[in-house]
Amino acid sequence: MKGNIAAIVLVVLGAFFLLSNLGLIDISLREVLRVWWPVALIALGVALFFTPGDKRK
C-alpha cells in the first residue's frame, strides 16, 4: 500500500503542475499548502493507523 500512495501522490502532483503550466488552472501551490497543510498530517496519521504492525508473539 505504501508504494501505491507514493505513486498516487506523484501522479496528482504531476497533473497539477501540468495543468498549471498549460494555463488550465490558476491556483498557487503556496496558497494551497498554506491553508491545507493539516490535511497532510491527518493523512499521515490515518496511513500509520492502517499500516500493519509487527505481529510477532
matplotlib code that plots the C-alpha trace (Angstrom):
import matplotlib.pyplot as plt

x = [0.0, 2.9, 4.1, 0.6, 0.3, 3.6, 2.6, -0.8, 0.9, 3.4, 0.6, -1.5, 1.4, 2.4, -1.1, -1.3, 1.9, 1.0, -2.4, -0.8, 1.8, -0.8, -2.8, -5.9, -5.9, -4.8, -4.0, -1.0, 0.6, 2.0, -1.6, -3.0, -0.3, -0.6, -4.3, -4.5, -1.2, -3.1, -4.6, -1.2, -0.9, -4.3, -3.5, -0.2, -1.9, -4.6, -1.9, 0.1, -3.1, -3.9, -0.3, 0.1, 2.4, 4.8, 2.6, 5.3, 4.4]
y = [0.0, 2.4, 2.2, 2.9, 6.0, 7.4, 6.7, 8.4, 11.5, 11.7, 11.4, 14.1, 16.5, 15.9, 16.5, 19.7, 21.1, 20.1, 21.8, 24.9, 25.1, 24.8, 27.6, 25.5, 26.1, 29.2, 28.0, 28.9, 25.8, 28.0, 29.2, 25.7, 24.4, 27.4, 26.6, 22.8, 21.6, 20.0, 17.5, 16.1, 15.4, 13.7, 11.6, 10.5, 9.6, 7.6, 5.8, 4.9, 3.7, 1.3, 0.1, -3.4, -3.6, -6.3, -9.3, -11.4, -13.2]
z = [0.0, 0.7, -2.9, -4.2, -2.0, -3.3, -6.9, -6.4, -4.8, -7.7, -10.3, -8.6, -8.3, -11.9, -13.1, -11.0, -12.4, -16.0, -15.7, -14.1, -16.9, -19.6, -18.0, -17.4, -13.7, -11.8, -8.3, -6.3, -4.7, -2.0, -1.0, -1.2, 1.1, 3.5, 4.0, 3.7, 5.4, 8.3, 5.8, 5.3, 9.0, 9.1, 6.0, 7.6, 10.8, 9.0, 6.9, 10.1, 11.8, 8.9, 8.3, 9.6, 12.6, 13.8, 14.8, 16.4, 19.6]

ax = plt.figure().add_subplot(projection="3d")
ax.plot(x, y, z, "-o")
ax.set_aspect("equal")
plt.show()
